[in-house]
């Protein structure tokens, strides 16, 4: 399994947890559903990376 780089990034006064699966192509921003977190994109990341860079953030109140 491809492991993402986990980061905290600033966002409008709060820290947002971001998972980044590195790739050579265009950036793809993935936003999860209400009851999930950014790691729900693990299966998709296997198909997308390394052809594209997949970024997935945790929505407020979910994940880290």
Secondary structure, DSSP 8 states (H G I E B T S, - for coil): ----EEEEEEETTEEEEEEEE--SS-EEEEE--TT--GGGGHHHHHHHTTTSEEEEE--TTS--
